[in-house]
């Protein structure tokens, strides 16, 4: 192994270079490790040594009840907003109009998130819509 190759391979020991690769270029530990000829655990060890972390980003998923949501961690805790509530913001003039309101899926399918399929209701109206179908507990 030449001195030049060794220097290139051990770039991961340079905090600025490693942060550039891992955070700015959004490369995985495995990608960096492959380039440097080391294991992912080696990159992880140096990343931890330099205290290099990726910022938390929003993630889309479905909760156990079948509702699509966007989640993001901030200040050490997760916060979320369900997609049907995001859509409801397009149906009102002021966000305050959604306070103390429920957003109902007309089709009854929690993941069917289209503007035409959601409506803003009072809790009483929402309970009435679900009366008799066994889903009155799902009031969000």
C-alpha positions in Angstrom: 0.0 0.0 0.0 1.4 3.4 -1.0 1.5 6.4 1.3 -0.9 8.2 -1.0 -3.4 5.3 -0.9 -3.1 5.1 2.9 -3.8 8.8 3.2 -6.8 8.5 1.0 -8.1 5.4 2.8 -7.8 7.0 6.2 -9.7 10.2 5.3 -12.4 9.0 7.8 -10.0 10.0 10.6 -10.4 13.7 9.5 -13.4 15.2 11.3 -14.2 17.8 8.5 -14.0 15.2 5.7 -16.1 12.7 7.6 -18.8 15.3 8.5 -18.8 16.4 4.8 -19.4 12.9 3.6 -21.9 11.8 6.3 -23.9 14.9 6.8 -23.5 17.3 3.8 -23.4 14.6 1.1 -25.8 12.3 3.1 -23.7 9.2 2.5 -24.2 6.1 4.6 -21.6 4.7 6.9 -21.5 1.7 4.6 -20.7 3.8 1.6 -18.0 5.7 3.4 -16.5 2.5 4.7 -16.4 0.9 1.3 -14.6 3.9 -0.1 -12.1 3.8 2.7 -11.6 0.1 2.8 -12.8 -0.3 6.4 -15.9 -1.6 8.2 -19.0 0.3 8.9 -18.3 -0.1 12.6 -14.9 1.7 12.1 -16.7 4.7 10.5 -19.3 4.6 13.3 -16.5 4.7 15.9 -14.8 7.7 14.3 -18.2 9.4 13.7 -19.0 9.0 17.5 -15.5 10.2 18.4 -16.0 13.4 16.4 -19.7 13.7 17.7 -21.0 13.8 14.1 -24.8 13.3 13.9 -27.2 13.7 11.1 -30.0 16.2 11.8 -33.4 14.6 12.4 -35.6 14.7 9.3 -39.3 14.3 8.9 -40.4 10.7 8.0 -43.6 9.5 6.5 -45.2 6.3 7.8 -48.5 4.7 8.9 -49.5 4.4 12.5 -50.8 1.1 14.0 -54.4 2.4 13.5 -53.9 2.8 9.7 -53.5 6.6 9.6 -50.8 8.0 7.4 -48.6 10.6 9.2 -45.5 12.7 9.1 -43.2 12.4 12.1 -40.2 14.4 13.2 -38.1 14.4 16.3 -37.3 17.7 17.9 -35.8 18.4 21.2 -35.5 14.7 21.9 -39.2 13.8 21.4 -41.3 12.9 18.4 -44.2 15.0 17.1 -46.5 14.0 14.4 -49.3 15.3 12.1 -51.7 13.0 10.4 -52.1 13.5 6.7 -55.9 13.9 6.7 -55.4 16.8 9.1 -52.8 18.4 6.8 -55.4 18.1 4.0 -58.0 19.8 6.1 -55.8 22.9 6.3 -56.7 23.4 2.6 -60.4 23.4 3.4 -60.4 26.3 5.9 -59.4 29.9 5.7 -57.7 30.1 9.1 -56.0 27.3 11.0 -57.9 28.3 14.1 -61.0 26.9 12.3 -59.6 23.4 13.0 -59.3 23.8 16.7 -61.5 21.4 18.6 -62.6 19.8 15.3 -62.3 16.4 13.9 -61.3 15.5 10.3 -63.5 12.7 8.9 -62.7 10.3 6.1 -65.9 10.1 4.1 -65.0 6.7 2.6 -64.2 5.3 6.1 -60.7 4.3 4.9 -58.1 5.9 7.2 -55.4 5.9 4.5 -57.6 7.3 1.7 -56.2 10.8 1.9 -57.6 13.0 -0.8 -59.1 16.5 -0.5 -62.4 15.2 -1.7 -62.5 12.4 0.9 -62.0 14.5 4.0 -64.3 16.8 5.8 -64.1 19.0 8.9 -66.7 18.1 11.6 -67.5 19.0 15.2 -66.9 16.1 17.6 -70.7 15.6 17.8 -71.1 15.5 14.0 -68.2 13.0 13.8 -69.8 10.7 16.4 -73.1 10.9 14.5 -71.3 9.9 11.2 -69.8 6.8 12.9 -72.9 5.9 14.9 -73.8 2.3 14.2 -70.7 1.4 12.3 -68.6 0.4 15.4 -65.9 3.0 14.7 -67.1 5.9 16.9 -63.9 5.6 19.0 -61.8 6.6 16.0 -62.4 10.3 16.4 -59.4 12.4 15.2 
